[in-house]
Every structure is written in structure tokens, then in C-alpha cells.
């Protein structure tokens, strides 16, 4: 069996053995057979083999180099993406810090126009109750804040302090149903009482149909009851209804302040001239 197999394939084995011997014999470092003709003949005869081996070696080397290059590029891309993300985060923080500084500068300038003592505070929370509208600020009894004090920003009135704690105060917004204050129409000085009605709206009460109040009129706090500094904006009239029956106009006013965007406020450290009734929570 073995003899028959060898007899059939002996030529192939011989060629393979000779080829291996030739490669082993002739593939030597340069100069191994510098002066022998057999070295030159072997080199000439096996030049295609050398070329094929060299081509294969260069191809493998090029493929490996390309793979290593891709790995390096991928790693560099990950590092670059990480750096870009960090730079974007730093830019966002810088932009936020710049906007905060601008708001604080506006508050400082505004506080100088009030001619009353104030204390700055940050908004630290919002009332999540569906029936009441309020915010929480990080100034309380330790800063001299008391119930009834006005809370304002340069754009207008925010609300009134409702309850105080050490380092914390609850503020009801002027659109809360518990809020009421004396106001005037800027254009013709018509007086009214503003009362919160939810959302971003207040209603003006006790305005006679004989008075002229139109959409677009600006409403200011009169300051007569001391609940807000005189001239502080409440908002703008958005609707006026003149009922056929009834003693007063139905007037709605949109607040000048976007409460969801308020981050810092001023608390006016003076009590209302009319005693403040805290009311129900």
C-alpha cells in the first residue's frame, strides 16, 4: 500500500525535496557565495522565487502596516471625539457662567434703582402643586427675609414671600390665586386690584366700564399698599370684556415675567404698609 502510493507520487516528492533543498542552499545572505558561479546560477534560476517571496513579504508588511495604521487612526479618533466633547462641555459651562454673570450684573444695577434694601437669592425649586403657583429661593430668616416681602427682577414683579425658613423661603407667584395687589394702568393711571388667575395671567378687578382700558396697556404696581415697589411692571393687558350686565370690566393681563426662566431674584427687605395675611398653604 505504502509502496504503491510512493511509486505513484515519487516525482512530486522529489521535486518538492529538490525545491526545498535549492531554496535552503541558494537563499543565503548577500555575499555568501561571492565568487562562486553556482551562487550566481542559483540566484538567477530562483530569481522568480525570490521575487514572489519578496512580493508576498511586502504585501503582508503593507497589509499589517495598514491594519496598524487603522488601529492608530481609530484610537486617535476616539481621543479626538473625547476632546471635542470636553471642549463642548467647557464651552457650555463658560457660556452659562457668562449668562449668569450678566443676569447678576443686571440685578445689581436694578437693585440700585429701588432705593430700598434688597437681598439676592437663587431659585432652588418650583411648587409642583396643580392648585398653587410658587417657587423656592435660597434666602430665609437668616438673611432678614419675612413673609409679605416683594420678590422682583429687572423685567418685573415675580411674587411675594409666603413662608420663611432658615436658608429657604416659599414665594407665591403673582399669578397664584392667593396673590392680590394694588395696580394702575400706566397710560391713564386707572387704578385696579390685580389678582392671580393661574397660568401666566392675572385679572384686574373693580375697573368701571366707564374707564378706558385697552389691549396692550401696561400695568404697573401702584406702591400704595407697599406690596411691591412703585412702578414695578406687572404685565400687559391681553383682553378686555365689556359685559352688558355687571358693574366691572373683565380684564386679563399677561405677566411681564417668564417664571420658568427665572433663576435669580431680589427680595425687597421692607414689609408691606398694609399688614400681610399669610392665608392658607
HUTA-V949966 format. One record per residue. N is the residue number from 1. NEAR is the number of other C-alpha atoms within 12 Angstrom. Layout:
[[N NEAR] [N NEAR]]
//
This chain:
[[1 7] [2 9] [3 9] [4 9] [5 12] [6 13] [7 13] [8 13] [9 14] [10 15] [11 13] [12 14] [13 15] [14 16] [15 13] [16 14] [17 15] [18 15] [19 19] [20 16] [21 14] [22 23] [23 22] [24 15] [25 20] [26 30] [27 25] [28 18] [29 12] [30 12] [31 13] [32 17] [33 18] [34 15] [35 11] [36 13] [37 13] [38 17] [39 24] [40 20] [41 17] [42 25] [43 28] [44 16] [45 18] [46 24] [47 19] [48 15] [49 21] [50 21] [51 16] [52 13] [53 17] [54 15] [55 15] [56 15] [57 16] [58 16] [59 15] [60 14] [61 16] [62 15] [63 14] [64 14] [65 16] [66 15] [67 14] [68 14] [69 15] [70 14] [71 14] [72 14] [73 15] [74 14] [75 14] [76 14] [77 14] [78 14] [79 14] [80 14] [81 14] [82 14] [83 14] [84 14] [85 14] [86 14] [87 14] [88 14] [89 14] [90 14] [91 14] [92 14] [93 14] [94 14] [95 14] [96 15] [97 14] [98 14] [99 16] [100 18] [101 16] [102 15] [103 25] [104 25] [105 19] [106 21] [107 31] [108 23] [109 17] [110 28] [111 26] [112 17] [113 19] [114 27] [115 14] [116 21] [117 23] [118 31] [119 35] [120 31] [121 33] [122 31] [123 29] [124 22] [125 23] [126 24] [127 23] [128 11] [129 13] [130 12] [131 17] [132 26] [133 34] [134 39] [135 39] [136 35] [137 40] [138 30] [139 36] [140 29] [141 22] [142 15] [143 24] [144 25] [145 37] [146 33] [147 34] [148 38] [149 44] [150 46] [151 51] [152 45] [153 43] [154 31] [155 27] [156 35] [157 43] [158 49] [159 50] [160 48] [161 47] [162 36] [163 30] [164 27] [165 22] [166 17] [167 21] [168 28] [169 37] [170 40] [171 49] [172 42] [173 44] [174 49] [175 40] [176 35] [177 28] [178 31] [179 38] [180 34] [181 44] [182 36] [183 39] [184 35] [185 35] [186 27] [187 19] [188 15] [189 21] [190 28] [191 27] [192 33] [193 33] [194 43] [195 33] [196 36] [197 27] [198 26] [199 25] [200 29] [201 32] [202 38] [203 41] [204 41] [205 28] [206 23] [207 31] [208 23] [209 22] [210 13] [211 23] [212 22] [213 35] [214 27] [215 21] [216 20] [217 27] [218 30] [219 43] [220 38] [221 39] [222 27] [223 25] [224 21] [225 24] [226 29] [227 41] [228 44] [229 44] [230 29] [231 29] [232 38] [233 35] [234 50] [235 38] [236 33] [237 33] [238 25] [239 21] [240 26] [241 24] [242 20] [243 14] [244 10] [245 11] [246 13] [247 16] [248 24] [249 26] [250 31] [251 38] [252 37] [253 41] [254 35] [255 37] [256 31] [257 31] [258 23] [259 35] [260 20] [261 17] [262 34] [263 30] [264 36] [265 42] [266 47] [267 45] [268 41] [269 33] [270 31] [271 28] [272 26] [273 17] [274 17] [275 14] [276 25] [277 20] [278 21] [279 14] [280 11] [281 18]]
//
